[in-house]
Amino acid sequence: MSMLRQIAIVSLLNFRNLRQRLWQSLVIVAGMTCVIGVLLSMLSMTEGLHQAYLNSGDRATPSWFRGARYGKSTVPSHATRRAS
């Protein structure tokens, strides 16, 4: 018996029994859909936050200094001096 014929017979038997396993199949499909949706939403949220971080602030300002409010920083002044 050829391999293609075996594949066809096994596939045919599985498709014939699909009506008996309808709810189990739907639960699996729905579960996989939910998992894929959560993973895609997490990926898009991560990418959006990454782009927001990259596009925020001035490139000349160090990232740890961007969080200063009203010119008051918790970083000591000697640590913010730039080398000439």
Backbone hydrogen bonds, N-H to C=O, Kabsch-Sander energy under -0.5 kcal/mol:
donor,donor_aa,acceptor,acceptor_aa,energy
6,Q,2,S,-1.8
7,I,3,M,-2.3
8,A,4,L,-2.1
9,I,5,R,-2.4
10,V,6,Q,-2.5
11,S,7,I,-2.3
12,L,8,A,-2.3
13,L,9,I,-2.3
14,N,10,V,-2.1
15,F,11,S,-2.4
16,R,12,L,-2.0
17,N,13,L,-1.5
18,L,15,F,-0.8
19,R,16,R,-0.5
21,R,17,N,-1.1
22,L,19,R,-1.0
25,S,21,R,-2.3
26,L,22,L,-2.5
27,V,23,W,-2.4
28,I,24,Q,-1.9
29,V,25,S,-2.4
30,A,26,L,-2.7
31,G,27,V,-2.5
32,M,28,I,-2.4
33,T,29,V,-2.1
34,C,30,A,-2.2
35,V,31,G,-2.4
36,I,32,M,-2.5
37,G,33,T,-2.3
38,V,34,C,-2.4
39,L,35,V,-2.5
40,L,36,I,-2.5
41,S,37,G,-2.2
42,M,38,V,-2.4
43,L,39,L,-2.2
44,S,40,L,-2.5
45,M,41,S,-2.3
46,T,42,M,-2.4
47,E,43,L,-2.3
48,G,44,S,-2.4
49,L,45,M,-2.4
50,H,46,T,-2.2
51,Q,47,E,-2.5
52,A,48,G,-2.3
53,Y,49,L,-2.2
54,L,50,H,-2.2
55,N,51,Q,-2.1
56,S,53,Y,-0.8
61,T,58,D,-0.9
65,F,62,P,-1.2
66,R,62,P,-0.8
66,R,63,S,-0.5
68,A,65,F,-1.4
69,R,72,K,-1.3
72,K,69,R,-2.5
73,S,71,G,-0.6
79,A,76,P,-1.0
80,T,76,P,-0.6
80,T,77,S,-1.0
81,R,77,S,-0.5
